[in-house]
Amino acid sequence: MKQFFRFEERGTNYRTEFVAGLTTFLSMAYILALNPMILGETGMDTGAVFTATALAAILGTLMMALFANYPIGLAPSLGVNSFFTYTVVLTMGISWETALAGVFVSGLIMILITVLKIREKIINVIPKDLKYATAAGIGFFIAFIGLKNAEIVTGNPDTFVGIGSLTGAPLLSIVGFIITVVFLVKGFKGGIFYGMVLTAAIGIAIGLVDAPTQVVSGIPSLTPTFGAAFAELHNLFTLELLIVIFTFLFIDFFDTAGTLIAISSQAGLMKDNKIPNAGRALFADSTATTAGAVFGTSTTTSLIESSAGIAAGGRTGFTGVVISIFFFFALFFSPLLIAFTAHVTAPALIIVGAMMASQVRLVNWNDYAVAIPAFVTIIMMPLTFSIATGIALGFILYPIMMLAVKKREMVHPIMYGLSFVFLVYFAYIV
């Protein structure tokens, strides 16, 4: 086992790897509550989504551990599940079954372009400022969803939005937000997870949250969602759904690439500015997305929360094995989900949004030709309640700005093609 995971080469041991795995699990365990809550708004069975979430995390993390020897945890992405629910299903009116088919196809495409070694080239085609803007925009969008779910921000007939009541359940969200932030700034590993648990406990104590009637149960049936994507594959060949598939691809591209770069650098695994076993890591991530869609969940990707385990000393895939074991045991605690209401999980959404929004600092704000498309990408995601709309507008504006300042050579031909596709999208679909 030590030789397989290269313990001696990477300067680690069983105890360190176990602690790292537990730390990462606690840091990403919130997805077991948030993913069923978010995808459940589409009409999906929350019990089945809970099981699908855990299975996707187990399979993806094990593949990353055994195939690429990385201490990275995988699970459904918080940004993509928001796009899946609030844009694809609730705004565009696409059924959740068809949306799952889109995730499945995006995973297959990801596997293909990974095997053909063109995934990195496609990543390089998209300007880095638009990549940062996309990550930041998704962060603002997720935070806005959290504020809406907490009823801190509500609709207003005069100003579109306004502040809601700060008593009752919204006050519980505010208290939970403060508790979670305190955990994080104090350096608690798994601060988001602990914050949700403590918020739920407070809600139960004051009567705002229903207490679970049991703690341990059998694993919720996967039947309501398992394989639902296959029946809808024939519905994918429309411009609207092709753009949806592209967006799934786009977000997963940069979630994974950003996480791999950050984790390998933090762990000291990067050599000569190259990520070792990058192809294997990307293949594991892509396979997890495809399998997750079959189980019944949105895109599965490498989570940046894995950095918590790296900080605790995780250096090999054995950390991932430990993470997977904890997700397996978590399968038997689904009754606890009743305590994680929208008001309880809202603080986690706001805080994760803040973490993602930090990418805004990397945009070149001194160059208006770059800054304006980036700003439009960011601002239009929450204001139109659509990640796809923000991306589309940014992709349209960027080539126009580059042409205006006579820098057309800085735009790859593929970007012009994407810009045209998005123009057609707005002209004939929106």
Buried (B, 14 or more C-beta within 10 A) or exposed (E): EEEEBBBEEBEBEEEBBBBBBBBBBBBBBBBBBBBBBBBBBBEBBBBBBBBBBBBBBBBBBBBBBBBBBBBBBBBBBBBBBBBBBBBBBBBBEBBBBBBBBBBBBBBBBBBEBBEEEEBBEBBEEBBBBBBBBBBBBBBBBBBBBBBBBBBBBBEEEEEEBEEBEEEEBBBBBBBBBEBBBEBBEEEBBBBBBBBBBBBBBBBBEEEBBEEBEEEEBEBBEBEBBBBBBBEBBEBBEEEBBBBBBBBBBBBBBBBBBBBBBBBBEBBEBBEEEEBBBBBBBBBBBBBBBBBBBBBBBBBBBBBBBBBBBBBBBBBBBBBBBBBBBBBBEBBBBBBBBBBBBBBBBBBBBBBBBBBBBEBBEBBBEEBEBBBBBBBBBBBBBBBBBBBBBBBBBBBBBBBEBBEEEEEEEBBBEEBBEBBEBBEEBEEEEE
